């Protein structure tokens, strides 16, 4: 006989009394959610992968964009500024629709996960550009002039002097932005990307256990957020002291 742990068969009857006469009862059953745990884990794993890749690519795009915004020619500065304003002032959901449903109109068809990744990178990089730019502008201009006086090229000054200090100054807001990007990945479920929220919706449509499914999903997102926060804290302690030592 197979014994099932009590927490896997958790049931709870909730009663809400109205007007002293009518009462609404609901019984929670988490067994169906436990049965579909592999789907939730697969969705969570895809969420982690999408988030991690989009964070890295967003940061790379943001570094290039911030350099162009602060040190590039006027036309580059205006182009980057227009991109940032356009992305930041339009809904992420509409951006996802344009990429996944709009691009096929001009002959570009993307898989759901690929379209989700592109949308997350485009959206995340616009916000990250402004964060990195703020860090760059916080660096003393005297350090730049001293580096140029030592014979460093403009790009070398940015890469070796400005960027490390700028990233250290804005690491906390960068971490918060990346966690928000991970949470926003739930929106790409509308194009059937196989991430956590899409998996939860599939389970709910079969079991009709909305409370149970989404309570567990919220718990998974909370664990992911705390995990990413821990990773960023470790990176902050491990990476930036080395930059200072150099």
N, C-alpha and C positions, 0 to 999 in steps of 0.2 A: 504494500500500500504506500502510495506516494504522499508524503506529508508536505503541505504547502505552508510556508511561514505566514503567521497571522497578518503581517503588514501587506503581503501580496493579496490577501483576500479582504482587505479592509472595507468594511461597510459602515455607513453612518447615516442615521435617519435624522434629518433636520426638520424642525417644525417651526413655522412662522404663524403666529396667531394674529388674526385680523378681526377687528370689531367684536372680539370676544366670542364669535360664533364660528366663523369660517377659518379653516386651517389648511395650509399648503405643506405637504410632506415631500421630501426628496431624500432618496437613499443613494449615497455615493458607493460606486463599485470601481475599484482600481484593477480588478483582475484583467479586464479587456486591455487596459493600458499596458500592464505587465506582459501580456501575451504578444503585444505589438512592439515590445521594447527594441527589437532589432531595427525596426523602421525608424524609430526615434534616434537611436544611436547612429545609424547611417546618415540621417538628416543632420544631426549635430556635427558629425565628422565633416560633412560637406560644408556646413556653416563655418567650421574652423578653417578649412582649406581656403574657401572663398575669402574669408576675412583676412587671413594671413597674407595671401597673395595680393589682395587689393591694398592692404596696408603698405606692403613693400613697394608696389608699383606707384601708389599714391605719393609716397614719400619721395621716390625718385623724380616723378613728374613735378612735385612741389619744389624740390631743390632747384631744378632747372628753371621752373617758372619764377621762383623767388629771385634767382640770379638775374633773369631777364627783366623782372619788374623793378629791381633796384639798380642794376648796372648796365642794362642793355640799351640799345638805341631807342629813341622816342617811339618809333612805330612798334617795336617789340613790347615796350612798357604798356602802350595802349592796347595792344592785342591781348596781352595777359590780363590786364585789368578788365577788358570786355568779357573775356572768358570767365573770370571769377564772378563778375556781377551777373552774368547770364545764368550760371549754374546755381549760384547762391539765392537767386530770386525767382527760381522756378521749382515746382514740386519734384521731388525725387521720383514719385510714382509716374508722373508724366514723362520724365526723362527715360525711365525704363520702357514705357510704351513706345516712345519715339525710336529707341534703339531696336526693340524686338519686333514691333509691328510696323514701324515707319520705314526702316531701312529695306525690308523686302520690296517696297514699292519702287526702289531704284536698283533692284537686283542684288541686294546684299542680304543674305539669309544667315542667321546665326542660330546655333543651338541655345537652348534656354540657359544652361549654365554659363556658356560663353558670353551671351548677352548680359547676364546678371553681373559677371565679373567686370565687363567693360563699363556698365552703368555705375557700379560701385567705385571703380577707379576714377572715372570722370567726375563723379560727385565728390568723392573724398578728397581728390587732389585740389579742387577749388578751395575748399576750406583750409586744407593743409598749407597751401601757398601763402595765405594770409598769416597763418601762425608762424611759418618759417620767416616770412618777410619781417614780421614784428621782431623776431629774434635778431635778424641781421641788422635792422635799424637801431637796435639797442647797443651794438658794438661801437666802441669809441672810434671816431674817425682817425684819431691819432695813431692807433694801432695799424690801420690800413696804410697811412702815410709812412710809418716806420718800416713796414714790410716792403713797400715800393722802394724806399730808400736803400734797402738791403739788396735790391736787384731782383725781387720776385716779380714774376709776370702777373697780370691782373687775375687770370684764372687761378694761378698758384696762391695768390693772396686770399682769394675766396675759399679755395679748398683747404688750405692749411691753417689759416688764421681766423677767418670770419665764420665759416660754416661750423667747425667744432664748437666754438663758443656759443653760436646762435642756437644750435641744437640742444646744448646743455641748458640754456636759459629757458627754452620753451618745451623741454621734454615732458613736463607735467601736462600742459594743455594738449600736446601731441598725443599722449597716452589717452587722455579723455576723448579726444576726437576719434581715435582709432577704435575705442570701445563703442562709441556712438555709431561708427561705421559698421561694426559687427552687429549691433542691435538693428540697424536699418536694413541689414540683409534680409530680415523677415519680409520686407516689402517685395522682394523679387519672387516670392511665392506666387504672385499674380500671373507670372509668365511660366509657371510650372517648373521652375528650378527646384531641384530635389533637395532643398535645404530643410532645416528643422521645422519651420512653420508649415511648409507644404506637407511634410510627413504628418504633422499633427492634424492638419485638415483632412488628409486621407483617412486617418484612423477615426476621426470624429464622424466622418460621413458614413463609415461602416458600422460604428458602434453606437452612435448617437449619445455618447458620453462626453458632452462638451466640457462640463466643469472638470471632470477628472483629467481629460486629455490636456486641457490648457493650463490647469494647475501644475501638472508635471512639466509641461513645456516652459512655463515661467521659471520653475525651479532649475531647469537645465540652462536657460539663458542666464540666470543669476550665477550659476556655477561657472559658466563660460566667462562672464564679465569679471568675476573675482579672479579667475585663472589668468586672464589676460593682464589684469592689474598687477598680479604677482610677477608675471613674466617681465612687464615693463619696469617694475621696481628692481628686479635682478639685473636687467640690462643697464639701468641707470647706475647701479653700484659697480657693475663689472666693467663697463665700457668707458665711462667718462673719466674716472681716475687715471686710466691709461693715457687718455688724450692729454690730461694735465701733465703727466710724467714726461710726455714727448715734448 
